[in-house]
Amino acid sequence: MSWAQGCCRDYRVRPARLAGVRLAVGLGTPCVLLIVATMEHVAPGVKLLIAALVVALFGWLVRAFRRCSTTIDRDGIRVRRLTGTRRLAWADVQDIRAAPNPGAAMARNQPLVLAYAHDRAGRRVQLVYVDDDHVDVTREIALMRDAWRELRGPAWAADPEVRRRIERRARREDRGEAAALRGWGAAGALLAAGMVFLVLAD
């Protein structure tokens, strides 16, 4: 695949996930509107204003989830998020890699692995929907890195200090993931021991 010839990839929310958002909004909107309608000591005009704001907010959320995306093409990486768009030229990228999702242990149906691009200063930009819930992260990062090597230009050079910061952060995350796994394992062992104790106590 030659990225210089205009190839690109576009990562968006899975249809099933978007359907879930629409279902949640479809069920949640009438419930919230019912609560607003039954508010006591609130003027009808204020209720109408609150209802209009709720409908507008929920409609914006559905549109925003559908709009969010990560796009890569010959010019670089574009990430559309709920709050705006971030663009990175290939020459401004210092690295592209995966990292464990710190929120996965605290919420169901969260991806375990997220993908990030690091900008010229080493700051991370999350690549929306490039995660193990939507794609094969290893394969897609390999494709992105191929594009990056081809299109970043002959003058590109790694910044040693930025690279050191990126590597230090990666090591911290690896240690944090290992500690979290040990913590969950210990919690599971304690739960099992407690259940055994309760059974034997009977």
Phi and psi in degrees as a GROMACS rama.xvg file:
@    title "Ramachandran Plot"
@    xaxis  label "Phi"
@    yaxis  label "Psi"
@TYPE xy
-101.809  111.315  SER-2
-70.9853  -26.5825  TRP-3
-65.5469  -18.1987  ALA-4
-89.3048  7.03237  GLN-5
100.49  12.6586  GLY-6
-66.6979  151.865  CYS-7
-152.453  165.873  CYS-8
-134.865  144.098  ARG-9
-129.606  120.919  ASP-10
-108.781  123.45  TYR-11
-134.63  169.711  ARG-12
-61.4639  143.426  VAL-13
-65.0494  143.159  ARG-14
-54.8255  -37.4053  PRO-15
-64.9894  -39.0954  ALA-16
-67.7952  -41.8104  ARG-17
-64.3999  -37.7905  LEU-18
-63.1583  -36.8681  ALA-19
-64.1083  -40.5915  GLY-20
-62.8685  -44.039  VAL-21
-64.1829  -38.6994  ARG-22
-64.4917  -44.8366  LEU-23
-61.4082  -41.6502  ALA-24
-68.1917  -41.0944  VAL-25
-62.6162  -35.7565  GLY-26
-82.7632  -35.2105  LEU-27
-75.7679  -35.7628  GLY-28
-59.2475  -51.0368  THR-29
-60.693  -36.0805  PRO-30
-63.245  -45.8212  CYS-31
-65.8602  -41.8064  VAL-32
-63.937  -35.8357  LEU-33
-64.5679  -41.4432  LEU-34
-62.3319  -42.4642  ILE-35
-63.7886  -42.4731  VAL-36
-64.6617  -29.3257  ALA-37
-95.5488  7.16827  THR-38
-64.5186  132.434  MET-39
-92.3442  152.771  GLU-40
61.8246  27.8113  HIS-41
-120.897  128.378  VAL-42
-63.1725  145.027  ALA-43
-55.0386  -37.9699  PRO-44
-64.2219  -37.5282  GLY-45
-68.1321  -39.7974  VAL-46
-60.7134  -42.8938  LYS-47
-63.0642  -39.8169  LEU-48
-64.6165  -45.394  LEU-49
-61.9289  -44.0554  ILE-50
-60.4398  -42.8425  ALA-51
-63.7809  -40.3792  ALA-52
-65.8957  -39.5978  LEU-53
-63.1505  -47.3876  VAL-54
-62.1325  -42.461  VAL-55
-64.6111  -41.3183  ALA-56
-63.9311  -47.5957  LEU-57
-65.5537  -38.5572  PHE-58
-64.0114  -39.7824  GLY-59
-63.8932  -39.0709  TRP-60
-61.3634  -45.2704  LEU-61
-62.2369  -45.0647  VAL-62
-64.0665  -40.1687  ARG-63
-67.3043  -41.7104  ALA-64
-61.2965  -38.1752  PHE-65
-71.0224  -31.5582  ARG-66
-79.645  -31.7826  ARG-67
-56.6543  139.946  CYS-68
-169.583  165.096  SER-69
-121.806  128.518  THR-70
-125.431  133.98  THR-71
-121.477  136.431  ILE-72
-148.85  -167.141  ASP-73
-67.0367  -18.5383  ARG-74
-88.1325  -20.6083  ASP-75
144.341  -147.752  GLY-76
-116.592  133.565  ILE-77
-123.618  126.251  ARG-78
-117.955  116.449  VAL-79
-98.5109  120.8  ARG-80
-116.421  178.672  ARG-81
-60.2256  -32.0547  LEU-82
-106.304  5.91563  THR-83
151.523  -173.354  GLY-84
-120.927  137.357  THR-85
-120.036  131.719  ARG-86
-118.345  137.971  ARG-87
-128.807  121.669  LEU-88
-72.3368  151.785  ALA-89
-58.2113  -35.932  TRP-90
-67.7754  -18.8499  ALA-91
-93.228  -1.87944  ASP-92
-88.5091  130.34  VAL-93
-99.4432  -23.4549  GLN-94
-168.719  159.445  ASP-95
-136.476  122.661  ILE-96
-156.69  167.636  ARG-97
-97.2258  158.102  ALA-98
-150.822  151.755  ALA-99
-64.5421  145.643  PRO-100
-84.0131  113.343  ASN-101
-66.5225  -19.3959  PRO-102
-88.8666  -3.80594  GLY-103
-66.3539  -32.359  ALA-104
-75.7856  -15.8867  ALA-105
-107.189  -4.58018  MET-106
-145.179  139.584  ALA-107
-74.5438  157.463  ARG-108
61.1145  26.7091  ASN-109
-99.5191  142.947  GLN-110
-62.8909  146.91  PRO-111
-83.5803  -27.5771  LEU-112
-128.536  132.981  VAL-113
-117.094  158.205  LEU-114
-113.256  143.786  ALA-115
-136.135  148.325  TYR-116
-107.819  142.868  ALA-117
-105.559  127.417  HIS-118
-81.1845  -170.704  ASP-119
-59.6405  -30.0295  ARG-120
-93.6521  0.536561  ALA-121
91.064  -1.29997  GLY-122
-68.8045  143.746  ARG-123
-88.1039  139.188  ARG-124
-120.598  113.509  VAL-125
-68.271  132.972  GLN-126
-89.8045  99.9036  LEU-127
-57.6777  131.672  VAL-128
68.6276  7.39917  TYR-129
-96.8714  80.0288  VAL-130
-145.999  170.163  ASP-131
-76.24  0.00322314  ASP-132
-87.2851  -18.261  ASP-133
-117.516  -32.4752  HIS-134
-143.832  172.596  VAL-135
-81.163  101.078  ASP-136
-61.2418  -43.0235  VAL-137
-59.2251  -44.6749  THR-138
-65.9172  -45.1647  ARG-139
-68.6928  -37.1798  GLU-140
-66.3843  -37.7345  ILE-141
-60.6525  -41.5517  ALA-142
-64.7001  -42.4322  LEU-143
-63.3982  -41.3797  MET-144
-66.3063  -34.2116  ARG-145
-61.1794  -46.0803  ASP-146
-62.2061  -43.1413  ALA-147
-60.0939  -46.7667  TRP-148
-63.8822  -34.8612  ARG-149
-77.0464  -33.4303  GLU-150
-111.853  -1.9122  LEU-151
-77.2093  -14.9037  ARG-152
95.3848  152.762  GLY-153
-68.0393  -19.266  PRO-154
-84.7299  -6.60468  ALA-155
-67.1468  141.264  TRP-156
-146.424  142.717  ALA-157
-68.4252  140.585  ALA-158
-89.1074  114.554  ASP-159
-57.3158  -41.5063  PRO-160
-67.0553  -41.2904  GLU-161
-63.4575  -42.0617  VAL-162
-61.9462  -40.0031  ARG-163
-63.5292  -40.21  ARG-164
-64.7678  -40.8756  ARG-165
-62.4792  -44.6405  ILE-166
-66.4905  -39.3173  GLU-167
-62.3699  -42.5367  ARG-168
-63.879  -41.1704  ARG-169
-62.4218  -40.5684  ALA-170
-65.5438  -39.9498  ARG-171
-62.2731  -41.5036  ARG-172
-66.8207  -38.5898  GLU-173
-63.165  -41.8636  ASP-174
-66.5755  -39.0763  ARG-175
-65.0719  -39.2363  GLY-176
-65.1708  -43.2036  GLU-177
-62.7537  -40.9486  ALA-178
-64.9012  -39.2601  ALA-179
-64.4427  -41.059  ALA-180
-63.348  -40.9807  LEU-181
-63.9682  -39.1226  ARG-182
-64.3264  -44.365  GLY-183
-65.8733  -37.0922  TRP-184
-63.6432  -42.8301  GLY-185
-64.5268  -40.6735  ALA-186
-63.3878  -40.8949  ALA-187
-63.5368  -40.9249  GLY-188
-64.7537  -41.4711  ALA-189
-64.3526  -40.2939  LEU-190
-62.9244  -44.4754  LEU-191
-63.1178  -42.3688  ALA-192
-63.5687  -39.3892  ALA-193
-63.5923  -39.7443  GLY-194
-66.1809  -41.1139  MET-195
-61.6658  -42.1565  VAL-196
-62.3535  -42.0415  PHE-197
-64.6912  -40.2059  LEU-198
-65.2493  -43.9125  VAL-199
-69.3961  -31.3963  LEU-200
-66.5537  -30.3339  ALA-201
